[in-house]
Amino acid sequence: MYVGFVGLGVMGRPMALNLVRAGTPLVVWNRTPGRCDPLRAAGAEVAASPAEVFGRAGTVILMPADEAATDAVLGRGTPDFTARVAGRTVVHMGTIAPEYSGGLQDDVRAAGGRYVEAPVSGSRIPAEQGRLVSMLAGDEDAVAAVRPLLAPVSHETFDCGPVPGALLMKFAVNLFLITLVTGLTEAFHFADRLALDRALLRDVLDAGPMASSVSRMKAPKLLSRDFAVQAGAADVLKNNRLISEAARKAGVASPLLDVCHALYDETVAQGHGGEDMVAVLRALEARTAGRASG
């Protein structure tokens, strides 16, 4: 039985490649057909439509851009939905609203399918290396069946209870990531404006207690102003918005996240949504320039 994979974006394509290279019989589909070419070359089957993916696969992994794309792939709200998901396991690995995920689980169950929430922690390079961290939520039997399937893409998996436990855990992880990278970016901006040696700043950080795989990945990008995407600024803004909404609904204060939300909103508004999240540097530079002119 094939495994299906729908959504071959910045994260989805390297994840799917790791699956097929590990010997997983994979059938894939993407809205932009050209993104399927590396999968075809690696040995995956390329479907002509999402319906074909569901027709050939017992388990289908989804990495679509958003909720609307998910609904379109599933045929949700149409008679096609039941035909696609009945008897199959739907694994959603994207970042979506917890309420949406809970409603999707209800609909998949009602149609005779199983649903697993499986968001990941990590960006493009860990995805390429198969070093993502997967968080799983759903019925125990479905989670148990999906866990070994994700071994080629995840170096660790964690059970997070019922849906939407995995997404909420992902939100907590991303809150730390967003504030961490934004703080690192502000430190480099501060050093630049005070005429400090930014390469020396990188070396001091690498030698100190705050060094991490994230700082060692992002500091060189800041040093060289390399905005090639690993985790896109527009995606970070979307995730920030989802986390902020979850915090507001729970009555949780999130002042650091709120500041980051404003900065990434400005970054995207300035036209840098397709760049890496360290492009938040541009928003910081714009604010500094505004103060100088004022």
Secondary structure, 3 states (H helix, E strand, C coil): CEEEEECCCCCHHHHHHHHHHCCCCEEEECCCHHHHHHHHHHCCEECCCHHHHHHHEEEEEECCCCHHHHHHHHCCCCCHHHHHHCCCEEEECCCCCHHHHHHHHHHHHHCCCEEEECCEECCHHHHHHCCEEEEEEECHHHHHHHHHHHCCCEEEEEECCCCCHHHHHHHHHHHHHHHHHHHHHHHHHHHHHCCCCHHHHHHHHHHCCCCCHHHHHHHHHHHHCCCCCCCEHHHHHHHHHHHHHHHHHHCCCCHHHHHHHHHHHHHHHCCCCCCEHHHHHHHHHHHHHHHHHC
